[in-house]
Amino acid sequence: MKFGAMKAHRRNRLLLVLFLVAAVGGATTFALLALNENINLFYAPEQIANGEAPLDTTIRAGGMVQEGSVVRDDQSLKVSFVISDMQYSEVMIEYEGILPDLFREGQGIIARGQLNEQGVFVAEEVLAKHDENYMPPEVADALKEAHSSNDS
């Protein structure tokens, strides 16, 4: 077997293959990093109350707006309310902005925002259900799980 200088066309082909592998690897790495930064995980009120939700990280929280918990500021668009899993867990949410037209007490919502050190969820966006028959799947699953775990 003879080891000598590599022929020019083989060297060029090898360099092209190495460049393509590096480019695809880099593009994949950047795509995964971007997806990881934009992921919003859903947490039920029970998980937030138990300390399972991360602090100062954008997450989604959902539950039913507790009756009598909506407090609106007269001087601004600030509003605070409590969401619940209809059992024992409750989470205080603070939001500044215009709430959806369908937002009301006793209704399922999903809020996107961050949980602060005081355990208050500071929402950037609040989404309400479409009609009386619809409930966001995450909220429905969390309520179903809370009811089934308390029955046993």
C-alpha positions in Angstrom: 0.0 0.0 0.0 1.4 3.3 -1.0 0.9 6.5 1.0 1.7 9.6 -0.8 0.3 12.9 -1.7 -3.4 13.0 -2.2 -4.7 13.6 -5.7 -6.2 17.0 -6.3 -9.7 15.9 -7.2 -9.9 13.6 -4.1 -8.7 16.4 -1.8 -11.3 18.7 -3.3 -14.0 16.2 -2.8 -12.9 15.5 0.8 -12.9 19.2 1.6 -16.4 19.6 0.0 -17.7 16.7 2.1 -16.2 18.1 5.3 -17.6 21.5 4.6 -21.1 20.1 4.0 -21.0 18.0 7.2 -19.8 21.1 9.2 -22.5 23.3 7.6 -25.3 20.9 8.3 -24.1 20.3 11.8 -23.9 24.1 12.5 -27.4 24.7 11.0 -28.9 21.9 13.1 -27.2 23.2 16.2 -28.6 26.7 15.6 -32.1 25.4 14.8 -32.2 23.4 18.1 -30.9 26.3 20.1 -33.6 28.6 18.7 -36.3 26.0 19.3 -35.1 25.5 22.9 -35.3 29.2 23.6 -38.8 29.6 22.2 -40.4 26.6 24.0 -43.2 27.5 26.4 -44.1 24.6 28.7 -47.5 24.4 30.3 -47.9 24.1 34.1 -51.2 23.5 36.0 -52.0 25.5 39.2 -51.1 22.4 41.3 -47.6 22.2 39.7 -47.0 25.9 40.2 -48.2 25.8 43.8 -45.9 22.8 44.5 -42.9 24.6 43.2 -42.4 22.6 40.0 -42.5 25.6 37.7 -39.3 27.4 37.0 -38.8 31.0 38.2 -38.1 33.9 35.7 -38.7 31.6 32.7 -41.4 32.0 30.1 -44.0 29.4 30.7 -47.8 28.9 30.2 -50.2 28.5 33.1 -53.8 27.6 32.8 -56.8 27.0 34.9 -60.2 28.3 35.8 -60.6 32.0 36.8 -61.8 31.9 40.4 -65.2 33.6 41.1 -64.7 37.0 42.9 -61.0 37.1 42.3 -60.7 39.6 39.5 -59.4 43.0 40.7 -59.0 45.8 38.2 -56.9 49.0 38.8 -58.9 52.2 38.3 -55.9 54.1 37.1 -54.4 51.7 34.6 -55.0 48.5 32.6 -53.6 46.4 35.4 -55.7 43.5 36.5 -55.0 40.6 38.9 -57.0 37.4 39.3 -56.6 33.9 40.7 -56.7 30.7 38.6 -57.5 27.4 40.2 -57.7 23.7 39.3 -61.1 23.6 40.9 -59.7 21.7 43.8 -57.1 23.1 46.2 -54.4 24.8 44.2 -54.5 28.5 43.3 -52.2 30.8 41.5 -52.3 34.6 41.5 -51.9 36.2 38.1 -51.1 39.8 37.3 -51.6 41.2 33.9 -51.3 44.7 32.3 -53.2 45.1 29.1 -56.6 44.6 27.5 -58.1 41.2 28.4 -59.8 39.1 25.7 -63.5 39.8 25.2 -64.3 36.3 26.4 -62.5 36.6 29.7 -64.7 36.2 32.7 -64.8 34.6 36.1 -65.4 30.8 36.1 -63.9 30.4 32.7 -60.8 28.5 31.6 -57.8 30.5 30.5 -54.2 30.1 29.5 -51.7 32.8 30.4 -48.1 33.1 29.0 -45.6 34.8 31.3 -43.1 34.3 34.1 -43.4 33.2 37.7 -41.6 35.6 40.1 -40.0 34.9 43.5 -43.2 35.8 45.4 -45.1 33.1 43.6 -47.1 35.5 41.5 -47.4 34.8 37.8 -46.8 37.9 35.7 -48.6 37.4 32.4 -47.6 38.8 29.1 -50.6 37.4 27.3 -53.9 36.0 28.4 -56.0 33.7 26.2 -59.6 32.8 26.9 -61.7 29.9 25.6 -63.8 30.2 22.4 -67.2 29.2 23.6 -68.9 27.5 26.5 -68.1 24.0 25.1 -64.4 24.6 24.5 -61.6 24.3 27.1 -57.9 24.4 26.2 -56.6 20.8 26.1 -53.9 21.5 28.7 -56.5 23.0 31.2 -58.9 20.1 30.6 -56.1 17.5 31.2 -54.9 19.3 34.3 -58.5 19.5 35.7 -59.2 15.9 34.9 -55.9 14.8 36.6 -56.6 16.9 39.7 -60.1 15.4 40.0 -58.9 11.8 39.5 -56.0 12.1 42.0 -58.3 13.5 44.7 -60.9 10.7 44.2 -58.4 8.0 45.0 
